[in-house]
Every structure is written in structure tokens, then in C-alpha cells.
């Protein structure tokens, strides 16, 4: 069989598409922006036809307006760029308040002025009623704001001119100067309609209204909507299980899986792994993911140990039971794990982080049992981790 050798054009377009999928908002400062701009017309046509996502590219920015397949999926939150710690409810509120303050800001601003704008916005009685208050007097509060600012820096909304955020965390009198990119700020919101036109008040209803798309009223439009939905899920979800789909989605994917996955492979290089229970698009370069498994380090080892246990035990443990398991493993692997991780008190965080990662990868699911306890159930794709034990290598070697 003769294999198709990708041309330089194909290689460039694939690199540009992967860059957009990994970072849907790129600026001229990003390495792959030039390639995205070069192949903009072709990429815009592919994403519009296959996913329904709009791509806009100009001399300074490229924005792929991605929409998630599921609005209630909370397993992949925003993370602090430096620590990778998931955003809390407070940090999400801070992010919204910071963007609102920047909307009224000059083209240059400081961290101190941004903090003042946030405090002004936080005076809204609705926030107090929701139990959200900010004072910026404590180090932890300033650290929350700095985590938000670093996310804005990573998006290109802000560019640091002078100063250091760590100094602000230590003492609120230490300021930092930024340039503000209004063009990037204006392209952040990926919604189907303007937020000002939404009249619903409850969060879930507002979110649904913001992301709502036209209801297809012909057979052709219904097929197109199914193609968009399935391609979005295969691009975004680590595993797509047939059991999680509606009957029309299941029937469409079963009939069109070869065509859909071939188109995705041609564009991105992801390789389909098709099984009776569903489809996973696997990245042979192990780069196009925000949740990596396996990964090096103590946290990665704990995740693999728990994955192996779940795949082989045939039981659905509670989180406290997994905490006990981690404490036992800490004694066995004390010479490999980082020093702080072998303390008994660290087991709870390690176990919860591991379960959250497996949940984000769609490998486990939390289910409330008859006794009111949450149990961690393995999903079928987790079984691959029952094949071999995790391998421990010395520091400095590649996994």
C-alpha cells in the first residue's frame, strides 16, 4: 500500500490548525501566527464546514471562536499559568471584574489601578449576596488577582512593561505597568449573541442563551448540525462514548465515523482509536492536550497507580478509600516521590487531583451510591492501564 506523503503545504496547515486548537486566540507574538495567517482562508473554510466554528484573522490576531460540546462540563477549568492550579469561583469572578475594569481603562494601566477597578466592581450588592467579597488587603487576595493577570498576559490581553507581580503579592504598594491590547480583549467572548441581549437571570439559563444556535429545520441542516457536534466532540473530548450520545448522534457517528475521523486526521494528525464503546482521537506527538497522561513526577505516578487500581480491582472505591491507598503507596515509593508528597496529610490532595485528572480525561465517573457516598467508577477506556504496571525511571530520563 502506498502512503500519502504530506506536502510542505499540508505540514504547514496541520501545524497552524493544531496551534489554533491548542490556543484559539493567537497574536502576532505567537510562533505559529504567521502560518495561521498564511493558511487562514483554508482553515476558516474547514472549521466553518466541519465544526461551525468561526475563524477571524487579521494582521495582529487570529481567533477561533470555539464552542464546547457540553456547557455543563466542569472537568477542564482555567488554570493559573504558573502553578497550573484550577481556577476557583473567586478567580472566575475576579477575571470578569478585571475584564470589565480593563474595558474602561486607558491603553496603559497598572496592577494597582486594575485592583481599584476590581474593588469598584466588587461593590455590586449582587456579589455580596452571593458571598463574594474582595478587599485586596491580604496576600492571598492579591495572589488571586495576580493569577488572573497572568492568565490575561498569557492570552495577550496585557503585555508587561515594567515591574513584577510577585512584588505586588508581597506588598500591594509595589506596582506593575502594562500595555493593554484592546483588539485582543474585544475578541475574547465566544458567544452566539451579545450578552446585553440576554434577559435570563439564572446562570445556567444565561449560559444556554449565550451559546444557543439556530434550530435546524431541514434534513440537510440537521445533518450539518450533527456533523458539527460530533466533530467538536472528537476534537475536544479525550474519549467519545457512544453511550453518552443521543440516539441521532449515535446513529450519525456510527455511520460517518470513518469519514469524520479521516477529515480530522488530515487536518490535525490525530489518529483515531475506534472501539465498540466509542472513539478516541490520539495525538502521536502527545502535545495536543491540556491534561497529559502519563506524565512524569509524583502526581503523574499517583494518577497511574490509581488508574491501574481502578482498572484491575473491579470495584468502585470512595475518595477516602483512595486516600488510604495513596498513603500506602507513599510508603512503598518514598524514595521516588517528592518529600512533601509522602506526608500522610498530602494523600488527600494527591488522590483528589488524580481523580480530577482521570475525570477530565473521561476515564472515570463519580456516582452517588445508595448510602449517599460518592464512588469512583472506571469507564471502559481506562482498561488500557490494566495492561502494564507504571514504569519508574530515574530523574532526567524520558518516560
C-alpha positions, 0 to 999 in steps of 0.5 A: 500500500502506498502512503500519502506523503504530506506536502510542505503545504499540508505540514504547514496547515496541520501545524497552524490548525493544531496551534489554533486548537491548542490556543484559539486566540493567537497574536502576532507574538505567537510562533505559529501566527504567521502560518495561521495567517498564511493558511487562514482562508483554508482553515476558516473554510474547514472549521466553518464546514466541519465544526461551525466554528468561526475563524477571524484573522487579521494582521495582529490576531487570529481567533477561533471562536470555539464552542464546547460540546457540553456547557455543563462540563466542569472537568477542564477549568482555567488554570493559573499559568504558573502553578497550573492550579484550577481556577476557583469561583473567586478567580472566575469572578475576579477575571470578569471584574478585571475584564470589565475594569480593563474595558474602561481603562486607558491603553496603559494601566497598572496592577494597582489601578486594575485592583481599584477597578476590581474593588469598584466592581466588587461593590455590586450588592449582587456579589455580596449576596452571593458571598463574594467579597474582595478587599485586596488587603491580604496576600492571598487576595492579591495572589488571586488577582495576580493569577488572573493577570497572568492568565490575561498576559498569557492570552495577550490581553496585557503585555508587561512593561515594567515591574513584577507581580510577585512584588505586588503579592508581597506588598500591594504598594509595589506596582506593575505597568502594562500595555493593554491590547484592546483588539485582543480583549474585544475578541475574547467572548465566544458567544452566539449573541451579545450578552446585553441581549440576554434577559435570563437571570439564572446562570445556567439559563444565561449560559444556554442563551449565550451559546444557543444556535439556530434550530435546524429545520431541514434534513440537510441542516440537521445533518450539518448540525450533527456533523458539527457536534460530533466533530467538536466532540472528537476534537475536544473530548479525550474519549467519545462514548457512544453511550453518552450520545443521543440516539441521532448522534449515535446513529450519525457517528456510527455511520460517518465515523470513518469519514469524520475521523479521516477529515480530522486526521488530515487536518490535525494528525490525530489518529483515531482509536475506534472501539465498540464503546466509542472513539478516541482521537490520539495525538502521536506527538502527545502535545495536543492536550491540556491534561497529559497522561502519563506524565512524569513526577509524583502526581503523574505516578499517583494518577497511574497507580490509581488508574491501574487500581481502578482498572484491575480491582473491579470495584468502585472505591470512595475518595477516602478509600483512595486516600488510604491507598495513596498513603500506602503507596507513599510508603512503598515509593518514598524514595521516588516521590517528592518529600512533601508528597509522602506526608500522610496529610498530602494523600488527600490532595494527591488522590483528589487531583488524580481523580480530577485528572482521570475525570477530565480525561473521561476515564472515570465517573463519580456516582452517588451510591445508595448510602449517599457516598460518592464512588469512583467508577472506571469507564471502559477506556481506562482498561488500557492501564490494566495492561502494564504496571507504571514504569519508574525511571530515574530523574532526567530520563524520558518516560 
